[in-house]
Amino acid sequence: MGPSRATRIPRSTLTWALFGLAACGGGERTVIEDPPDAGPVDAEVLSFTASSTEVDEGQTVFLAWDVEGATQVRIEADPGEPVVDSSRRLAGVQESAPLVAETTFRLTAEGPTGTDEAAVTVGVRPPDDDAPPRIITFRASPAEYQGFEVPVRLFWSAAGQVELTANGEVPDGFDGASVGALNLTVRQARVVYELTATRAGQTVTATTTVERLEEELEPNDTPETASIPSGGIGQGRITEGDRDLYRIEVPEQGRVRAEVREATGPCTFDSQLILSRYLPDQDPALQFVTQNDDISPTNRCSRIDPTEDLRAAQLPAGPYILELRGAGPAATGRYRLDIEVSGPECGNGTPEFASNETCDDGNTRDGDGCSADCQVETLRDLNAPARQIVSVPMLSSGERAVVSLTTPDAAGVAASLPGSSGCSTGQIRLVDADQLEGGGFRRLAENRQGFCQVLPRPVAPGTYYVEVEAPEGGFDGGDLEVSIAPIGCGDRLLQAGGEACDDGNTQDGDGCSSTCTLEATGPLSADASDLPLRLPAADAGRTVLQLSLSSTTSIRLTSSQGTCPDGGIITLQNAAFEEIGRVVSESTCPELDPESDRSSADLPPGDYFVSLFGRGPIPVIPTYDVGFVSPACPNNIVEPSNGEECDSDQDLSCDVGCVFSVQDTLTLNCPGPCDPLSGELESGDTVDRYRLQPVDAAGVVGAQLFVDPVLNAQLAMRLVDVQGRQLARADGTPMNAAFLDQIPFLGRLDPVTGEAPPLFLEVFRPNMLGFAEYTAEVLQFTGLCGNGRLAFGEQCDDGNRTSGDGCSDRCLFEVPTRVESEDNQVLFNNSLRQAEPLATEPNITRAPLNGSLLPVGDVDFFSFTVDSGGAASLRAFVTSRPSGEQVCEPFSRARITLLTSGGTELAQTEAECGELDGVDGEDLYARDLPPGDYALRLDRPAEGQSLSYLLFVQLAR
């Protein structure tokens, strides 16, 4: 786009081209050139037009004008408010308000010696007979005033039959027009104007308020001098160090709602609002009830709402104090405090148990899950043990269907809508019928977005509700499957102590017996071709095959006949019934392939169980070949037990001995930069690989890559571990060397040789073009504890390996923490059976446990018990700070998973640096865990390394 240009034209040639000017930016500019000065001239309207002479109801028009000789221009609408008021623009375009009735626009041009006028009328086409009513504009000006009285102008614009009231009465002068204005005088402290529009059997309502501002009377900073709010409104100013108190009277089982807003507009005043009970005969006289600092992260005003904070509801009768202060010394300003005090009432949105309410959904309608007299409406009442299908009727948006579940003992609960294709988050939820939270019952579980099921979870003895709430747009109805069973076999939750499976029933013949043991075919210990294996219908059990291995072997399960249009699932369990592998297929028969799935490769001797699950509505019986593959090189299966690093006919970098083909080997014990590695990549070469052999299991390594400037090629290098996982990559050119700095690594010492696993430095061409020569230097190797340099895996390094001086012989802070049971790289807690017990006590946060995820891929398990004192909620997080400060740092990242003692996943942190919080947070499955045994699993999601961590665990009742 070139520079804008100005073209001068006489004013009299301007017409609708002004619309184009209003809509465009850049390009040519038109500069209006006045005629030569010939003295004062009369104001004259050259043109005044509308973009349309007739519009649909609610549409707008554009008005364009061109006048000369005027000092100001006005455009008024009849009916309606002015469109242009005292403008000095002699030519322009202005959009009108939405039109609901025929409107005449009148242009008045005023000059030094007179005025000129022009008018244009725009009609409005009548709406359809079933068109809903609309309120387009409704406002009062001013909305606030000081003094005895104030003149107020009220303006409205609506479509339909209009009614107007002021504090419930029709104001003088209102004639029922759909568009109009009234000039009124207000003398009351507060006037609420309400406008309704009715059409086609529907009514819409809007309100606007005019209120008198009253300054507070100081002092009011003690309970004895507290202000009495007039009409439920307190107004004043907070200065530095100031606080304002308001006294209110609350009836028995009453509720208090209070909200702060600034007197002059948007909320920039950061306030704090505190509600206390006032007992003048006691010491202290103020008993704290609740408080609020911010309505939301973007709204720093304060609001106490009994539908969200139950502490402000069901209050004992008597006087209370609302205290308003700034959230900090600099938080000062004018405010208005709106206060509403009411008694218990069905339909107010808060279940009031003391008034015999069992629910309150904010209305008094029957048939939506909460009756007109605030009693829960249940479709079915079930007592444990039970597993039933309940038909849920069609529901309108926001309506609920409820199934009641009661158990005298700890139980497992699950629910699903198996026929639904997708559900919004929270559409199905499990709540505690005996506990309130926020504006309803305490939530214990809910479905995730897209998944129409509440996963199995344990609950304490009591009564619970499974609620199905219709999303926006309603719910078409369907079958709700619910189950509740005492903790043990049949509760859908795996428990330690012998359960190998739990499919939610105690029936034999479905792959999981009545005693929750696997009903397996086998054991097989040799090849078995043409073995028909059944994929049951979805949620109809499993087919189990037992395999017995007398030596290290890989397992292959291949489908040779039959089709599985809905796909299926294969799980692989070891002799302890821990799941070590899972394959999910969407539209073909699932298979175990040790070439692509390492979980079924290089398995040590023992018994294993393969379970097949169907995903479709009908069972499928495909034929499988079961293969047992002994370690061999080559066989396209990586078998570390056979000393293999790789095994592939297609990988040119895999040597004939099933180890990576390398150009050279470099032992990482150089006092400085190691000897340079030089090479060249010719046509057809894919990569040059160098083996880097650490002398310890943890450390850091750096390297830089120089490219021959004469040949002018692009090269890259990457550092990978023995599993082929990339730790780092850098690209270089002849002008800029590729550089890897302080790249951390972790490994595990070989229990036989005592050696650390190797690393590999690979040099390759990103674009696979050209010949290139290069030189690579390994710059440094550090990370040995005691060398005085803080490195990867260390919390401290004081230059020695002596404990007792604040930095231990493992280069960890010496803080009063328990240390995870690891010794000399031998891990004792890397399986659920070996989970390390945690000492937990409700409502006591003990000293953190110090552990580490070492080597790469390590998993740590910890067990804990909720004692018989009742249900408890869990909070757990990891950090590197002994003080417990939660800081997300690379060397303290870990994912936490909450499990039953048998391995059923209950909850998991969503992010590496997240916390699992069922105490104050939204991890529902970590809330109210019934007495029993549980476990925590710590790992790193996806790829990457992890080092030392401090694990904080708290149980709360």
Disulfide bonds with the S-S distance in Angstrom:
Cys267-Cys301 1.69
Cys346-Cys374 2.04
Cys359-Cys370 2.04
Cys423-Cys452 2.14
Cys489-Cys516 2.14
Cys501-Cys512 2.05
Cys564-Cys589 1.95
Cys633-Cys658 2.02
Cys646-Cys654 2.19
Cys670-Cys674 1.73
Cys785-Cys811 2.01
Cys796-Cys807 2.06
Cys888-Cys913 1.78
